[in-house]
Amino acid sequence: MVNLIEEFKSGISGQLVDRGRVVDQLLDLRLEAHDQPRVTELVDEVLSNLPGRTVVEAAWWLETLDRLSMAASPQPVV
């Protein structure tokens, strides 16, 4: 999943990203995270609060992808 997130990040150029593309990528991540409830919940939250009508700011999308990457990373056992 982290590789997919990095792929999405590398495809960002400019200051704005098409909102439909963001939705598609979030749905791809949700499908990939079928066995990671923490990631699925975060994707659902982001989808529910997605900004913009036709575009979103690239900075917001990059930050969101970073949050998803952290959520998808294995958590150390304490």
C-alpha positions in Angstrom: 0.0 0.0 0.0 2.8 2.4 0.8 4.1 1.9 -2.8 0.8 2.9 -4.2 0.7 6.0 -2.0 4.2 6.9 -3.2 3.0 6.4 -6.8 0.1 8.8 -6.3 2.4 11.4 -4.7 4.9 11.2 -7.6 2.0 12.0 -10.0 1.2 15.3 -8.3 2.4 18.4 -10.2 1.2 22.0 -9.8 -0.8 23.5 -7.1 -4.2 21.9 -7.8 -5.3 18.3 -8.4 -8.6 17.2 -10.1 -11.0 16.2 -7.4 -12.3 13.2 -9.4 -8.7 11.9 -9.6 -8.4 12.2 -5.8 -11.7 10.3 -5.3 -10.5 7.5 -7.6 -7.2 7.2 -5.8 -8.8 7.2 -2.4 -11.1 4.4 -3.6 -8.1 2.5 -4.9 -6.5 2.9 -1.5 -9.6 1.8 0.3 -9.8 -1.4 -1.9 -6.1 -2.1 -1.2 -6.6 -1.6 2.6 -9.3 -4.2 2.9 -7.4 -5.9 5.8 -6.4 -2.6 7.5 -9.4 -1.2 9.3 -7.4 1.9 10.5 -6.6 2.9 6.9 -10.2 2.1 5.7 -11.6 4.4 8.4 -9.2 7.2 7.5 -10.1 6.9 3.8 -13.8 7.0 4.7 -13.2 10.1 6.8 -11.3 11.8 4.0 -13.9 10.9 1.5 -16.6 12.4 3.7 -14.7 15.7 4.2 -13.1 16.1 0.8 -12.7 19.8 0.0 -13.4 21.5 -3.3 -16.0 21.0 -6.0 -13.7 20.3 -9.0 -10.2 20.5 -7.6 -8.3 20.2 -4.4 -5.0 21.8 -3.3 -2.0 19.7 -4.0 -0.6 20.5 -0.6 -3.7 19.1 1.1 -3.6 16.0 -1.0 0.1 15.4 -0.2 -0.5 15.9 3.5 -3.5 13.5 3.3 -1.4 10.9 1.5 1.3 11.2 4.2 -1.3 10.6 6.9 -2.5 7.5 5.0 1.0 6.3 4.6 1.6 6.6 8.3 -1.6 4.8 9.1 -0.7 2.0 6.6 2.8 1.5 8.2 3.2 -1.3 10.6 2.9 -0.1 14.2 5.5 -1.2 16.6 4.4 -3.5 19.4 5.0 -2.0 22.8 
